[in-house]
Amino acid sequence: MAAMTTSQPTNPLVGPLLTDFYQISMAYSYWRHKRHEVEGVFELYFRQNPFGGEFTVFAGLDECIRYLESFRVTDTDIAYLRTLLPRAEPGFFDWLRALDASDVTVHAVRE
């Protein structure tokens, strides 16, 4: 793998809030139940090639690494999340503000 560089994702619209409310509410639930520091495993996959295709091309690993390296929840993000979760405990937002992806490990095929 090429050396990693610390830089922003190519698309400035890509950020921690590019998700759905379910993921945010689950993050709060994990935090409330003190499971937010438990290691988790997530996979990206698909069952079959779309449109009758016979092969797959993987691309974008560098962009994923850029996203992880620059992952931060901003004060603007926190203000918006407070409107979605008005009853959430203030400590949750403090935890989000300090959150980064430094403990994330990526296992991927070569591009």
C-alpha positions in Angstrom: 0.0 0.0 0.0 1.2 3.5 -0.7 2.3 5.7 2.1 -0.7 7.4 3.8 -1.0 11.2 3.8 -3.0 13.3 6.1 -5.4 15.3 4.0 -9.0 16.1 3.7 -11.4 14.0 1.5 -11.7 15.2 -2.1 -15.4 16.0 -1.6 -15.9 18.7 1.1 -19.4 17.5 1.7 -18.2 14.1 3.0 -18.2 14.3 6.8 -19.4 12.5 10.0 -23.1 13.6 9.4 -23.2 11.9 6.0 -25.3 9.1 7.5 -28.9 8.5 8.6 -30.6 9.2 11.9 -30.5 5.5 12.8 -26.7 5.5 13.0 -26.7 8.6 15.1 -29.3 7.3 17.5 -27.5 4.0 17.8 -24.2 5.9 18.6 -26.2 7.6 21.4 -27.6 4.3 22.6 -24.1 2.7 22.7 -22.8 5.7 24.6 -25.7 5.6 27.1 -25.1 1.9 27.8 -21.3 2.3 28.0 -20.7 0.2 25.0 -19.1 2.9 22.9 -15.6 1.8 23.6 -16.2 -1.9 22.8 -14.5 -2.9 19.6 -16.8 -3.4 16.6 -16.3 -4.9 13.2 -18.0 -3.5 10.1 -17.8 -4.8 6.5 -18.7 -3.3 3.2 -19.8 -6.0 0.7 -22.3 -6.9 -1.9 -23.8 -10.2 -2.9 -23.5 -10.1 -6.6 -22.4 -7.8 -9.4 -25.1 -5.4 -10.5 -26.5 -5.3 -14.0 -25.4 -8.8 -14.9 -21.7 -7.9 -14.6 -19.1 -10.6 -14.3 -16.3 -8.7 -12.5 -15.7 -6.1 -9.8 -13.4 -3.1 -9.6 -12.5 -1.8 -6.2 -11.4 1.8 -6.0 -11.3 4.6 -3.5 -9.2 3.2 -0.7 -7.2 6.4 -0.5 -10.3 8.4 -0.2 -11.5 6.2 2.7 -8.2 6.7 4.4 -8.4 10.5 3.9 -11.8 10.4 5.5 -10.7 8.5 8.5 -7.6 10.6 9.0 -9.6 13.8 9.0 -12.7 12.5 10.9 -13.8 15.1 13.4 -17.3 16.2 14.6 -17.4 20.0 14.4 -19.2 22.4 16.7 -21.6 23.0 13.8 -22.2 19.3 13.6 -22.8 19.2 17.4 -25.3 22.1 17.2 -27.3 20.2 14.5 -27.2 16.9 16.4 -28.6 18.7 19.5 -31.7 19.6 17.4 -32.1 15.9 16.5 -31.5 14.6 20.0 -32.8 17.3 22.3 -33.1 15.0 25.3 -29.6 13.5 24.9 -27.2 14.0 27.8 -24.6 16.7 27.3 -21.8 14.2 27.9 -22.7 12.5 24.6 -21.9 15.6 22.7 -18.7 16.1 24.6 -17.7 12.6 23.6 -18.6 13.2 20.0 -16.6 16.4 20.0 -13.5 14.5 21.1 -14.1 11.5 18.8 -11.6 10.7 16.0 -10.8 7.6 14.0 -7.3 7.0 15.3 -8.2 3.6 16.7 -9.7 2.4 13.4 -7.9 -0.4 11.6 -8.6 -0.9 7.9 -8.1 -4.2 6.2 -8.6 -4.0 2.4 -7.6 -5.5 -0.9 -5.1 -3.7 -3.0 -6.5 -1.3 -5.6 
